[in-house]
Amino acid sequence: MCTSEGRLLHRYRDSHAAILANVDDYAFLIWGLIELYEATFGVRYLRSALDLNEDLIKHFWDNEVGGFYLTPDDGEDLLVRQKVIYDGAIPSGNSVAMLNLLRLGHITGNTDFEEKAFKIGRAFSENVKESPAAHTQLMIAVDFAVGPTYRIVIAGNSQAKDTRDMVRALRTHYLPNMVVILNPTEQKSPAIHHIAEFTKSQLSINNKATAYVCVNYTCKKPTTDIKEMLEQLSMK
């Protein structure tokens, strides 16, 4: 549900979509698209997440103190534009957006995303101090920001067994503060190179699936051995 300009809409009823989307609509859809990318490595999902994130920042971001308003700047005229941070049964849009920004920052290398994520944390820090248990999703994002945070680039033929085995090994271990990127070496100019330019130099070694593990942006020696990759992540 979106406008001809690509802006999200909030509701669909009687064959009619209307009302500009709020921050929750954007944040949760972006979250889902990031998950879809890491599940399938379909770059179209990542590109859509980045496009929506751009709209979110343009129309919802508070340039003065940070954080996202609930409603867009060109939405319905209101006496007060609220900013919501409370994480109930459904997390707040700001909490989800903070984690989205951190993950997208690590995937793309765009430090502006991370800086905006830090500003969200600072903007609502007093609320969190009063009742941390009421801001559980935000605390997950804070934990990601504090680290250690892991970025793994796997360079290899996306259809090859050794690449699939390496990805499977990562997925069978729980490490929440991690982003995974696939650099498909069988493609001449993979789309991921245009989103995460640093992957251009992260190539496979001897035509084998190769893992590049970075912890808090400090990268370890690339390896083609799954056991060594997991050891670099302190998983074994």
N, C-alpha and C positions, 0 to 999 in steps of 0.2 A: 504494500500500500504506500504509494508515494506520488508526489506531484510530477508534472512534466519536467521540472527542474531537478528532480531527484530527491526532494525533501520528503522525509517520512511523514506519514499521517497516522493519527491515533486510533481511529475507530472505523469499523465497516458495518453497515446496517442497511438492509433492504437494497442491496446492490449499489450502495453508495458509500464511498470512503471520504472521510472529512476530518477536520480539526488537526492542526499541526501537532506533530508528536512532541511529547515531553522528554525530559532528560532520561527518565527510566527506559522509555522506548528505545532511544538511541543506545544507551549503555548496555542493555541486555542483548540487543541484536549484535552489537559489535563484539561482545563477549562470545556469543555463539559462533560468529564468523571466525574469530581467532581459534576457537576450539576446532572448528571444521578444517581450518588450514592445517593445524597440527595433526589432525586425524587422517587427512587425505593428501596434504601438501599441494592442494589445488590453489594456485596463486590467485585465482579469481576471487576466492573468499577473502584473502588477505587484502587485495586491492579494494574490495567493497568495504571492508572494515576501515581502511584508511580514508576512503572517501567520506564515509559516515562520520568518522572521527573529526575530519576537517569541518564538516557542517556543525557538529556538536560544539567545537571550539568557537567557531565563527558566531553562532547564534545564542549560545548559552553561557559562555565563560564570563566570569566577573573579573575584569581587568584591574580592578582596584585592590581587592584582597584575595582573589583566587577562589576557586570552587565554581560549581555549575549551578545556575538557577534552574528551578523546576520547569519554567516555561521559556520559550524562545523570545528574542528581542523584538521579533515582528509578529508575535502572537496576539492574543486577546489583551486589550488594555486592562491592567489591574492596578489597584491602589498600591500593592506591594508585591514584588516578585520574590517569592520565597526560595530559600536554599535548604534542602532537606538532607540530613545526614544520618538520622536514626535507622538502625538496621533491625527491623522486626522479623517476622516470618519471611518477608521478602526484603532483601537488602536494599539500601538506598541507591539511587542512581549515581550519587557522588562516590560512594564506596566502590561500586563496580567500575565506574569510569577511572578511578585512581589506579586500580589494578590493570585495567585495559591499557592505560597510558604507559605504565611501567613495562608491560609485556611488549607493546608495540615499539617502545623506545629501544628495548634490547634486540628486537627482531630487525628493526630498520637502522639502528645506530643514530636515530634522531634524538639528541639530548634535550631538545625543547619539550618533547613529550614527558620525559622524566622530570624536568624542572616544574612543569605544570602539575605533575603528580605530587611532588614535594609540597607545592603551594596548597594543594587540597588538604594535605596532612596538617600543615601549619594553620590553615584557615579554621579548621575545626578542632584544633588541639585542646582547647579549653573544654569543649563538650566531652571529648574522649576522657580527659582527666577526671571529670565528675562521675562518669559511669562507663568504664571500658567495656563492660559486658553488654551494653546497649549499642555497641559499635563493632560487632564481631567481624563483619566483612571488611570494614575499614582497617581493622587490626591485621587481617590477612594481607592487605595491600601494604601496610606498614612493615610487616615481616618480610615481604618481598623486597621492599626498598632498603631495609637494613641489611639484608643478605645473611649469609652468602647467597648470591644469585648466579645461576648457571645458564650459559648459552652454548648449545651444541649444534654445530653445523656438520651434517653428514654429506660428504661429497662422494657420489657414486652413481652408477647406472640405476635408475629408479626401479627397473624391472628385474635387476639381478638379485640372486639369492643372498649374497653377502650384505647387500644394502638392506634388504628386508629383515635379515637376521639382526643387523645392528639396530635398526629402528625398534624391532620387537624386544630386544634386550633392554632398551630404555623404557619401554612401556610396561615392562613387568616389574619395575622398581618404582616406588613412590618417592618422588622428589618434587614437591609443589613449586618451589622457586626456580623453575626451569623453563626455557623456551627451546624449541627444536626447529631447525631449518634444514630443508633438503636442497642441496645443490646438485641437480640432475646432470651428470657429466655427459650423458648421451645426447644432450641438446647443445646446439652450437651457441645460441645466445639465450639462455634460460630467462624467463620473465622475472625470476627472483633476483637476478643481477641488477635490475632496474629499481628494485625496492630496497634491497640490502646490498649496496655496492661492494662491501667488504668481502662478499662471497666470491667475487671474481678471482681472487687470489687464493682461495681455499679449494685446491684441486685434489683429485684422488692420487694416491701414491701407487705406482706400478699397476694402474688400472684396477685397484681394489677399493672397496668401500673404505673411506677414511673419515675418522671422527676428529673434529677440532673442538676441544673442550676449553671454554673460557670461564673462569670464576671471577666475578666482579671485574670483568673486562681484562683480566690477566690471563693470557692464553697459554695453555700447556702444549707440549710437543704433540703434533698430530700422530694418530696411531691407526693402524688397520686391524688391531687386535681388540676384540670385544671385551675381554677380561681387563686389559689395560685401560680401556675407556671407562669401565665401571670403577676401577680403582682410582682413576683421576677424579671421579665424582664421589669417591669415598662410599661407594655402594657395596664394595666387596673387601 
